[in-house]
Amino acid sequence: MCTELITTGVQKIRATYENNEIVFEIDFDHPEAKKTIKEMSRYWVGSPDEDAPIEHHLEFWLQIAGSTSYRIYCERLRFSDTYLSVADGFCDMDGRFGIKIISWNYFMPEPEDFEVSMVDIDYNV
């Protein structure tokens, strides 16, 4: 991800995967923001320890949010902040908790994006 996440004031933070991205606006001065980020992070297996710095929880949660939003997009062939807001492990992304989605861009691969080659595979192993 990035080398330094700023966790004060209002920040725009992007989670990307290839040509796909989701951008959050997080008001770290909002009384619920850091607590909510930590709660969402702790929901997932593999999350940082509860007493880990907020930056570790933020990075972990952003990776989960980016991955989940892309999966939701692929499953439904469209994406909206309402889908992520109702997914297990996520809060409402309308700013109520200091966190909101401000943009998302997802691009499905085209057939010509895939490379085709012969592979010698033994399925009897």
C-alpha positions as CSV (number, residue, x, y, z in Angstrom):
1,M,0.0,0.0,0.0
2,C,1.5,3.4,0.8
3,T,4.4,4.1,3.1
4,E,2.6,6.6,5.3
5,L,-1.1,7.0,6.0
6,I,-2.1,10.3,7.6
7,T,-4.7,9.8,10.3
8,T,-5.6,13.4,11.2
9,G,-8.0,15.8,9.6
10,V,-10.0,14.9,6.4
11,Q,-8.1,12.6,4.0
12,K,-8.9,11.1,0.7
13,I,-7.5,7.6,0.5
14,R,-7.5,5.3,-2.6
15,A,-7.4,1.5,-2.6
16,T,-6.5,0.2,-6.0
17,Y,-6.2,-3.1,-7.9
18,E,-4.8,-3.0,-11.4
19,N,-7.1,-0.4,-13.2
20,N,-9.7,-0.6,-10.5
21,E,-10.1,1.8,-7.6
22,I,-12.3,3.0,-4.7
23,V,-11.7,6.3,-3.0
24,F,-12.7,7.0,0.5
25,E,-12.9,10.4,2.3
26,I,-12.2,9.9,6.0
27,D,-12.6,12.6,8.6
28,F,-10.2,11.3,11.2
29,D,-11.3,14.1,13.6
30,H,-14.9,12.7,13.5
31,P,-15.5,11.2,17.0
32,E,-16.5,7.8,15.5
33,A,-14.0,7.4,12.6
34,K,-11.0,5.8,14.3
35,K,-13.2,3.6,16.5
36,T,-15.3,2.5,13.5
37,I,-12.2,1.7,11.4
38,K,-10.8,-0.4,14.2
39,E,-14.1,-2.2,14.6
40,M,-14.4,-2.9,10.9
41,S,-10.7,-4.1,10.8
42,R,-11.2,-6.4,13.8
43,Y,-14.2,-8.0,12.2
44,W,-11.9,-9.8,9.7
45,V,-9.7,-12.8,10.3
46,G,-6.0,-11.7,10.1
47,S,-6.6,-8.2,11.4
48,P,-4.0,-6.4,13.4
49,D,-4.0,-6.9,17.2
50,E,-6.6,-4.7,19.0
51,D,-3.9,-2.5,20.5
52,A,-2.1,-2.0,17.1
53,P,-1.7,1.6,15.8
54,I,-4.7,2.9,13.9
55,E,-2.6,3.1,10.8
56,H,-2.3,-0.7,10.8
57,H,-6.0,-1.1,11.2
58,L,-6.6,1.5,8.4
59,E,-4.3,-0.2,5.9
60,F,-5.8,-3.6,6.7
61,W,-9.4,-2.4,6.4
62,L,-8.7,-0.5,3.2
63,Q,-7.3,-3.6,1.6
64,I,-10.4,-5.6,2.7
65,A,-12.7,-2.8,1.5
66,G,-11.0,-2.6,-1.9
67,S,-11.2,-6.3,-2.3
68,T,-14.8,-6.6,-1.1
69,S,-16.0,-3.7,-3.3
70,Y,-14.4,-5.2,-6.4
71,R,-15.9,-8.6,-5.6
72,I,-19.3,-7.0,-5.1
73,Y,-18.9,-5.2,-8.4
74,C,-18.0,-8.3,-10.3
75,E,-20.9,-10.3,-8.8
76,R,-23.5,-7.6,-9.6
77,L,-21.7,-6.1,-12.6
78,R,-22.1,-2.7,-11.1
79,F,-21.1,-1.0,-7.8
80,S,-22.7,1.4,-5.5
81,D,-21.7,2.6,-2.0
82,T,-24.9,1.1,-0.7
83,Y,-23.7,-2.4,-1.5
84,L,-20.6,-2.0,0.6
85,S,-22.5,-0.3,3.4
86,V,-24.8,-3.3,3.9
87,A,-22.1,-5.9,3.5
88,D,-21.1,-7.7,6.7
89,G,-18.2,-6.1,8.5
90,F,-18.7,-2.6,7.1
91,C,-20.4,0.6,8.4
92,D,-22.6,3.0,6.4
93,M,-20.4,4.9,4.0
94,D,-22.4,8.0,4.0
95,G,-20.2,10.1,6.3
96,R,-22.2,9.4,9.4
97,F,-19.2,7.7,11.0
98,G,-16.7,10.0,9.3
99,I,-16.2,7.6,6.4
100,K,-17.7,7.9,2.9
101,I,-17.0,6.6,-0.6
102,I,-16.5,9.5,-2.9
103,S,-15.7,7.5,-6.1
104,W,-15.2,4.1,-7.6
105,N,-14.0,3.0,-10.9
106,Y,-14.1,-0.6,-11.9
107,F,-13.2,-2.1,-15.3
108,M,-14.0,-5.6,-16.3
109,P,-11.3,-7.2,-18.4
110,E,-12.0,-7.6,-22.1
111,P,-11.5,-11.0,-23.8
112,E,-8.3,-9.8,-25.4
113,D,-6.8,-9.0,-22.0
114,F,-6.4,-12.7,-21.4
115,E,-3.4,-14.5,-22.6
116,V,-3.8,-18.0,-24.1
117,S,-1.1,-20.7,-24.1
118,M,-0.8,-24.4,-24.1
119,V,0.0,-26.1,-20.7
120,D,0.9,-29.7,-20.1
121,I,-1.0,-30.6,-16.9
122,D,-1.3,-34.0,-15.4
123,Y,-4.7,-34.1,-13.7
124,N,-4.1,-37.7,-12.4
125,V,-1.7,-36.6,-9.7
